[in-house]
Amino acid sequence: MTALAQRIKETPMAPYTALMRGMSRQDIQIVMTFLNEVMAEADMPSGRRQVPAEFRKLRGMVNITEEDMAKDEHLAHIMER
């Protein structure tokens, strides 16, 4: 284990190290995915949500004009996000 990984003993996660060692590989993968997502959220500017990949690939499939937004205040609000 690397020196950086061993520093977990200096963090609030220290009590969970024994629990992690007893987990299945699949459960550890779930925890790692959660931690990676938390880290990604911490890197994002506050107030901005991360767009899931399945939604990102839909970008550009719909053409919404300024006129459409002027007619529908709900649409305008959504598009301002």
N, C-alpha and C positions, 0 to 999 in steps of 0.2 A: 504494500500500500504506500502511496506517495506521501511525502511529508505534508503536503497540502491537505490530502484526504484525512490524515491523522489529526489534523487541527479541528476536526468535528468535535473532539472532546472539549474544546474551548467554547463551543456554541450552545445555545439552548436545546439543540438536537441531541446532545450527548446522552441523555437517558434512553434514547431510542435506538442506539447502536446495537444493543443485544437483540432487540426486537427485529431489526432489519436483518441481522445475520441469520435469524430463524425463519425468514420469509422465503417463499418460493421465488424462482426466477421471474415468473409472470407478475407476481405482486410487486417485486422490486422494480420491474419495468413500469408498472402503473405509477409508483411513487416517483420514479425518475421523470416520467412524462409530466406529472404534476409540477415538480420542481422546475423543469425547463420552461413550462408555461408561466409559472410565477416569475421567473427571471425575465422572460420576454415582456411580461406586463410591466415589470419594474423599469424596463428600458424605454417604455412608451411614454410620451408626454401625458400628463394627467388629463382626464376628461376624454381621451380618445380610446375607443374600443378596438380590439384586434378583430379584423374581418376574417372569418374562417376561409380556408382555401377553396372550399366548394362554392362560396359566394364570389370570391375574387375572380374565378374563372368565368363568371357570368357577366363581368363588367364589359361594357361595350355592346351588349346584345340588345339593349333598349335605347332608343333615342328620345330623350325628354327635352323639350324645348323650353325656353324662357316663357313662352306663351302658355304652355301646359301648366307650368308652375304658377303663373299669374292667375289661372282659372281655379286652381286647387290649392288652398292654403296648407292642407295636410301633406300633399306631395312636396310643396315648397319646403316645409319644415324637414321632411325626411331627406331631401336632397342637400340641405344645408349642413347635415351631419358630417 
